[in-house]
Amino acid sequence: MPPHLHPRSRSTSSLFAGTLLASLVVVGLPHVFPCPAPRRTFADSEMVMSADGQPIQRTRRRRRKDDEMLGPDDNALVRAQPTADEEVSTFLQLEEEAQRLAKAGHECPVPKPRDTEIDWTTYMQQISLYLSGERDYTLIKGSTGPLVYPAGHVYSYTFLYHLTDEGRDILLGQILFAVLYLITLVVVLACYRQSGAPPYLLPLLVLSKRLHSVFVLRLFNDGLAALAMWVAILLFQNRQWTVAVIVWSLGVAVKMTLLLLAPAIAVVTVLSLSLLPSIRLGVRAVLIQVLLAMPFLHNNPAGYLSRAFELTRQFMFKWTVNWRFVGEELFLSKKFSLALLAVHVVLLGAFAVTGWLRPSGSSLPVFIKNLLLGQQRTVSLSKSYIMTVMLSSLAVGLLCARSLHYQFFAYLSWATPFLLWRAGFHPVLLYLTWALQEWAWNVFPSTDLSSMVVVISLAAQTFGVLANGASAFDTMRLKDSGKEHTQ
């Protein structure tokens, strides 16, 4: 490798700093100007603003059904409390009114997409029910559906609920998520640098329009889960096993997508620590889930597990990003779901045999036998190997996912340059593949062509690393001169 391309050269350090600065400008520029996303929604305000910015006093509107206005004698008017559906409807109507008034006030010098939040309102409605004392997961719902994320999501957005004036200050929420994006980017850059990745990969980490949208505009919980994922990878690279597993488990508590890393974590910990210490780490991860979910498990354990970790969820065809080209009938079929599951298992087995277990120096049957007998040698894994195993496990899971939605790009975007590099792609081909994937994820709604590109680009990353196993998993060394580890 030329000296100027070495991961720790002065050129690389300068590019590292330039990449971070560029991301700061890209993310922060839209918030320098007084543009759309209203600082306060007017759902609970007695004041509205005219097109020229002047306050207008008005009377708050209330919706009541006729039969709710009648008392027991069918002629006396009574004061009725609005139902939850009416409150949601009124909230959404006034949200739209606030956005129209904000757009009428002035032009924005930096163009912004319309409808900057998708699930934020629903998140806030669900948190409001939680704060009111509801602990039955099956009864916590919002305008776009029920609560389908684990307890960590509830606690995270409860914190944001209080910071953003019960969810009304959307601009502050977007600023907080911009900070979250930058923190995550710093962690990703640290992972890349510790893995010895070439500097020409770094610019690709800040150029994704879809990634900025997922973090800064849409306010999805995937941003929080992605931060936990990358922090865990960094901790694993530095052999902080216990803390890494704790952080990963906290990420799973926000969104169960991080379960896709479980096979890789099992391989890395077993190779590094042996079987029993790895089992203890797994038990700790499970205990964290139980402790976080205790308020909900005490009320309705089956309801919590069925909603927070629903593995049989039926996804809507119209929202899929990856499998639209197969047609709705096949997409919704049980056979298609089972086929994807089978491919997932086969690919994990192929990675285990051809690459993941390479440091053990033994075949899969011999490795399992030695592991059960307590005679398997522990190894010192390189940081590049650890990151390759983690991200290849993620790529396999995303490739075989029944349906990917746009927010899943929070996990894939930063993994793609590294995986393409480990697959041995020439820099020009690497940039081209990255660009095609970025285009496909920015097509809305997805088309047959865009969904096909999504799947092909994921397949290129997955099978590329699998085919290049000898080079992708070759940077490791035996520890303690190959001594056996006795459990």
C-alpha positions in Angstrom: 0.0 0.0 0.0 1.4 3.5 -0.9 2.5 5.4 2.2 -0.1 8.2 1.6 -2.9 5.6 1.6 -1.9 4.0 4.9 -4.8 4.3 7.5 -2.6 6.2 9.9 -0.8 8.5 7.5 -1.2 12.3 7.6 -3.2 12.2 4.4 -5.7 9.8 5.9 -6.0 11.9 9.1 -6.7 15.0 7.0 -9.3 13.2 5.0 -10.8 11.9 8.3 -11.2 15.4 9.6 -12.4 16.7 6.2 -15.1 14.0 6.1 -16.4 14.9 9.5 -16.4 18.6 8.6 -18.3 18.0 5.4 -20.9 16.0 7.2 -21.3 18.7 9.8 -22.0 21.2 6.9 -24.3 18.9 5.1 -26.4 18.1 8.2 -26.3 21.5 9.8 -26.8 23.9 6.9 -30.6 23.4 6.5 -31.0 24.4 10.2 -29.1 27.7 9.9 -32.1 29.2 8.1 -35.6 29.7 9.4 -37.3 27.0 7.3 -40.4 24.8 7.4 -40.6 22.3 10.2 -42.5 24.6 12.6 -40.7 25.1 15.9 -44.0 24.5 17.6 -47.0 22.7 16.3 -50.2 24.4 17.1 -52.1 21.4 18.4 -52.6 22.8 21.9 -52.2 26.5 21.2 -54.9 29.1 21.4 -53.0 31.3 19.0 -52.5 30.9 15.2 -50.3 32.9 12.9 -51.4 34.7 9.7 -49.5 34.5 6.4 -47.6 37.7 7.3 -46.6 36.3 10.7 -49.1 38.2 12.9 -50.9 36.4 15.7 -54.6 35.8 15.4 -56.7 35.0 18.5 -59.1 32.2 18.0 -61.3 29.8 19.9 -60.1 26.3 20.2 -62.2 23.9 18.2 -63.7 20.8 19.7 -65.3 17.9 18.0 -68.3 16.1 19.6 -70.8 13.6 18.3 -74.4 14.6 18.6 -75.3 11.7 20.9 -72.4 12.8 23.2 -74.0 16.2 23.6 -77.2 14.8 25.0 -77.7 14.0 28.6 -79.8 11.2 30.1 -83.1 12.9 29.3 -82.1 13.3 25.6 -82.4 17.1 25.7 -79.8 18.5 28.0 -76.4 19.4 26.7 -73.4 18.0 28.7 -69.7 18.5 28.5 -68.2 15.4 26.8 -64.6 14.4 26.9 -63.1 13.8 23.5 -62.2 10.2 22.7 -58.6 9.1 21.8 -59.5 8.9 18.1 -60.9 12.4 18.1 -57.8 13.8 19.8 -55.6 12.1 17.3 -57.7 13.4 14.4 -57.7 17.0 15.8 -54.0 16.8 16.4 -53.3 15.7 12.8 -55.6 18.4 11.3 -53.9 21.1 13.3 -50.5 19.7 12.3 -51.4 20.2 8.6 -52.7 23.6 9.3 -49.5 24.6 11.0 -47.4 23.4 8.1 -49.5 25.3 5.6 -49.2 28.5 7.6 -45.4 28.0 7.9 -45.0 27.5 4.2 -47.1 30.6 3.4 -45.0 32.8 5.6 -41.8 32.8 3.6 -39.6 30.9 1.1 -36.8 28.7 2.4 -33.4 29.4 1.0 -32.4 25.8 1.4 -35.0 23.4 -0.2 -36.4 20.8 2.2 -38.5 17.7 1.5 -42.1 17.9 2.4 -43.6 16.0 5.3 -40.4 15.9 7.3 -41.8 13.6 10.0 -43.5 10.3 9.4 -43.7 8.4 12.7 -42.8 11.1 15.2 -46.4 12.0 15.9 -47.3 8.4 16.4 -44.3 7.9 18.7 -45.4 10.9 20.8 -49.0 9.7 21.0 -47.8 6.3 22.2 -45.5 7.9 24.8 -48.4 10.0 26.0 -50.4 6.8 26.7 -47.4 5.3 28.4 -47.0 8.3 30.7 -50.7 8.3 31.5 -50.1 4.9 33.1 -50.8 2.4 30.3 -48.6 -0.7 30.6 -50.4 -3.2 28.4 -48.5 -3.2 25.1 -51.5 -4.3 23.1 -53.3 -1.1 24.1 -50.6 1.4 23.3 -51.3 2.8 19.9 -50.9 5.9 17.7 -52.4 7.3 14.5 -50.4 5.0 12.2 -50.6 1.9 14.3 -49.7 0.0 17.5 -46.5 0.1 19.4 -44.2 -2.6 17.8 -40.8 -1.8 19.3 -39.2 -3.1 22.6 -39.1 -1.2 25.9 -35.9 0.7 25.1 -37.7 2.5 22.4 -40.3 3.7 24.9 -37.8 5.0 27.3 -35.7 6.7 24.6 -38.7 8.6 23.2 -40.0 9.4 26.6 -36.8 11.3 27.1 -37.3 13.1 23.8 -41.0 13.7 24.6 -39.9 15.8 27.6 -37.1 17.5 25.7 -39.3 18.6 22.8 -42.3 20.0 24.8 -44.3 16.8 24.5 -43.3 16.4 20.9 -44.4 19.8 19.7 -40.9 21.2 19.1 -40.1 19.2 16.0 -37.2 21.4 15.0 -35.4 20.7 18.3 -36.0 17.0 17.7 -34.4 17.3 14.3 -31.4 19.2 15.8 -31.0 16.4 18.4 -31.1 13.8 15.7 -28.5 15.8 13.7 -26.2 15.6 16.7 -27.0 11.9 17.0 -26.0 11.5 13.3 -22.7 13.2 13.9 -21.9 11.2 17.0 -22.6 8.0 15.1 -20.5 9.1 12.2 -17.5 9.7 14.5 -17.9 6.2 15.8 -18.2 4.7 12.3 -15.0 6.6 11.2 -13.2 5.2 14.3 -14.3 1.7 13.4 -13.1 2.2 9.8 -9.7 3.5 10.9 -9.1 0.8 13.4 -9.9 -1.8 10.7 -7.3 -0.4 8.4 -9.8 0.6 5.7 -8.3 2.7 2.9 -9.1 6.5 3.0 -10.9 6.5 -0.3 -13.8 4.9 1.5 -14.3 7.8 3.9 -16.1 10.3 1.6 -18.8 7.7 0.9 -19.7 7.8 4.6 -21.1 11.4 4.4 -22.7 11.6 0.9 -25.9 9.6 1.4 -29.1 11.7 1.0 -31.3 8.9 2.3 -29.2 8.5 5.4 -29.5 12.2 6.3 -33.2 11.9 5.7 -33.6 8.9 8.0 -31.6 10.6 10.8 -32.3 14.3 10.6 -35.7 14.6 9.0 -37.7 11.5 9.7 -36.6 11.0 13.4 -36.8 7.2 13.2 -35.7 5.1 16.1 -33.3 3.4 13.7 -30.8 6.2 14.3 -30.6 5.3 18.0 -30.2 1.6 17.1 -27.6 2.3 14.5 -25.5 4.2 17.1 -25.7 1.3 19.5 -24.7 -1.1 16.7 -21.5 0.9 15.8 -20.6 1.6 19.4 -20.8 -2.2 20.1 -18.7 -3.0 17.1 -16.0 -0.5 18.2 -16.1 -2.0 21.7 -15.7 -5.5 20.3 -12.8 -4.4 18.2 -11.1 -3.2 21.4 -12.0 -6.4 23.3 -14.4 -4.8 25.7 -16.6 -7.9 25.6 -19.0 -7.2 28.5 -19.6 -3.6 27.7 -20.0 -4.4 24.0 -22.7 -7.0 24.7 -24.5 -4.6 27.1 -24.5 -1.8 24.4 -25.7 -4.3 21.8 -28.5 -5.5 24.0 -29.6 -1.9 24.7 -29.7 -1.4 20.9 -31.9 -4.5 20.5 -34.2 -3.0 23.2 -34.7 -0.1 20.8 -35.3 -2.1 17.7 -34.9 -5.9 17.2 -33.1 -5.4 13.8 -29.8 -5.7 15.8 -30.6 -9.3 16.4 -29.1 -9.8 12.9 -25.7 -9.4 14.6 -26.3 -12.2 17.1 -24.6 -15.0 15.0 -21.5 -12.8 14.5 -21.3 -11.9 18.2 -21.6 -15.6 19.1 -18.7 -16.5 16.7 -16.5 -13.6 17.9 -17.0 -14.2 21.6 -16.6 -18.0 21.3 -13.4 -17.7 19.4 -12.0 -15.1 21.8 -13.3 -16.4 25.1 -14.5 -20.0 24.6 -17.9 -21.4 25.2 -18.9 -20.8 28.9 -17.8 -17.1 29.0 -19.8 -16.5 25.8 -22.9 -18.1 27.4 -22.5 -15.9 30.4 -22.4 -12.8 28.1 -25.6 -14.1 26.4 -27.4 -14.5 29.7 -26.5 -10.9 30.6 -27.9 -9.7 27.3 -31.2 -11.5 28.0 -31.4 -10.2 31.5 -31.1 -6.6 30.2 -34.1 -7.2 28.0 -36.0 -8.6 30.9 -35.2 -5.8 33.3 -36.1 -3.1 30.7 -39.4 -4.8 30.0 -40.4 -5.5 33.6 -43.2 -2.9 33.8 -44.8 -4.4 30.7 -44.1 -8.1 31.5 -45.8 -7.7 34.8 -49.0 -6.5 33.2 -49.2 -8.5 30.0 -46.1 -10.6 29.2 -47.6 -12.3 26.1 -48.8 -9.0 24.7 -45.3 -7.4 25.2 -43.4 -10.3 23.5 -45.9 -10.5 20.6 -45.6 -6.8 19.9 -42.0 -5.9 20.7 -40.5 -9.1 19.1 -43.1 -10.0 16.6 -41.4 -12.4 14.1 -44.5 -13.3 12.1 -45.5 -9.8 11.2 -47.2 -9.4 7.8 -45.6 -6.5 5.9 -47.5 -4.4 3.4 -46.3 -4.8 -0.2 -46.7 -1.1 -1.0 -43.9 -0.1 1.4 -41.3 -2.7 0.5 -38.0 -1.4 -0.9 -36.4 -4.8 -1.8 -38.8 -7.4 -3.1 -41.3 -5.4 -5.2 -40.1 -6.9 -8.4 -41.3 -10.4 -7.4 -44.9 -9.3 -7.4 -47.4 -8.9 -4.6 -48.8 -12.5 -4.7 -45.4 -14.1 -4.2 -44.3 -11.4 -1.7 -47.2 -12.2 0.6 -47.0 -16.0 0.2 -45.8 -18.2 3.1 -43.5 -20.2 0.7 -41.6 -17.0 -0.1 -41.1 -16.3 3.6 -39.9 -19.8 4.3 -37.5 -19.7 1.3 -35.9 -16.5 2.6 -35.5 -18.1 6.0 -33.8 -21.1 4.5 -31.5 -19.0 2.4 -30.6 -17.0 5.5 -29.6 -20.2 7.4 -27.6 -21.6 4.5 -25.7 -18.3 4.0 -24.8 -18.1 7.7 -23.6 -21.7 7.5 -21.5 -20.9 4.4 -19.9 -17.9 6.1 -19.2 -20.0 9.2 -17.5 -22.7 7.2 -15.6 -20.6 4.7 -14.6 -17.5 6.7 -15.9 -17.0 10.2 -14.3 -20.1 11.7 -11.0 -19.7 9.8 -9.1 -18.5 12.9 -9.8 -21.7 14.7 -7.8 -23.6 12.2 -10.2 -26.5 12.2 -13.3 -27.7 10.3 -16.8 -27.1 11.6 -17.3 -30.6 13.0 -13.9 -30.6 14.7 -14.5 -27.1 16.0 -17.8 -28.0 17.6 -16.3 -31.2 19.1 -13.4 -29.3 20.7 -15.7 -26.6 21.9 -18.0 -29.0 23.7 -15.0 -30.8 25.2 -13.5 -27.6 26.4 -10.4 -28.1 24.2 -10.8 -25.4 21.6 -8.0 -22.9 21.3 -8.9 -19.2 21.9 -7.5 -16.8 19.3 -6.7 -13.1 19.2 -8.9 -11.6 16.5 -7.9 -8.6 14.5 -10.1 -5.5 14.4 -10.7 -5.9 10.7 -11.8 -9.5 11.1 -14.3 -8.5 13.9 -15.8 -5.8 11.8 -16.0 -8.0 8.7 -17.8 -10.7 10.6 -20.3 -8.3 12.2 -21.2 -6.5 9.0 -21.3 -9.7 6.9 -23.8 -11.1 9.4 -25.8 -7.9 9.0 -25.7 -8.0 5.2 -27.0 -11.6 5.2 -29.9 -10.7 7.4 -30.8 -7.7 5.3 -30.5 -9.6 2.0 -32.9 -12.3 3.3 -35.3 -9.9 5.0 -38.9 -10.4 4.1 -39.3 -6.6 3.6 -37.0 -3.7 3.9 -38.3 -0.2 4.6 -36.4 3.0 3.9 -35.3 3.5 7.5 -33.3 0.2 7.3 -30.7 2.2 5.3 -29.5 3.5 8.7 -27.8 0.1 9.2 -26.7 -0.6 5.6 -25.4 2.7 4.3 -22.2 2.9 6.5 -21.6 -0.9 6.1 -21.6 -0.9 2.3 -18.2 0.7 1.6 -16.4 -1.6 4.0 -18.1 -4.7 2.7 -17.4 -3.9 -0.9 -13.7 -3.2 0.0 -13.5 -6.6 1.8 -15.1 -8.2 -1.2 -12.1 -7.1 -3.2 -13.9 -4.6 -5.5 -11.8 -2.2 -7.5 -12.3 1.4 -6.2 -14.1 2.4 -9.4 -16.4 -0.5 -9.3 -16.9 0.1 -5.5 -18.0 3.7 -6.1 -20.3 2.6 -8.9 -22.0 0.0 -6.8 -22.4 2.4 -4.0 -23.9 5.0 -6.3 -26.4 2.5 -7.7 -27.5 1.5 -4.3 -27.9 5.1 -3.2 -30.0 5.8 -6.2 -32.2 2.8 -5.6 -32.9 3.7 -1.9 -33.8 7.2 -3.0 -36.6 6.1 -5.4 -40.0 6.6 -3.8 -42.1 4.8 -4.1 -39.9 1.9 -5.0 -40.2 0.4 -8.5 -39.4 -3.0 -9.9 -36.1 -1.7 -11.2 -35.1 0.1 -8.0 -36.0 -2.9 -5.8 -34.0 -5.2 -8.1 -31.0 -2.9 -7.7 -31.4 -2.9 -3.9 -31.3 -6.7 -3.9 -28.4 -7.0 -6.4 -26.2 -4.5 -4.5 -26.8 -6.4 -1.3 -26.1 -9.7 -3.0 -22.8 -8.2 -4.4 -21.7 -7.3 -0.9 -22.7 -10.6 0.7 -21.5 -13.0 -2.0 -18.4 -10.8 -2.6 -17.2 -11.2 0.9 -18.2 -14.9 0.9 -16.2 -15.5 -2.3 -13.2 -13.5 -1.1 -13.1 -15.3 2.2 -9.4 -16.1 2.1 -8.6 -12.4 1.9 -11.5 -11.0 3.9 -10.8 -13.2 7.0 -7.0 -13.5 6.9 -5.8 -11.0 9.5 -5.8 -12.9 12.7 -3.1 -14.6 14.9 -3.2 -17.4 17.4 -2.9 -16.4 21.1 -0.7 -18.0 23.7 1.2 -20.0 21.1 -1.9 -22.1 20.3 -2.4 -23.4 23.9 -5.7 -25.1 24.6 -8.3 -23.3 26.6 -9.8 -25.5 29.4 -13.2 -24.4 30.6 
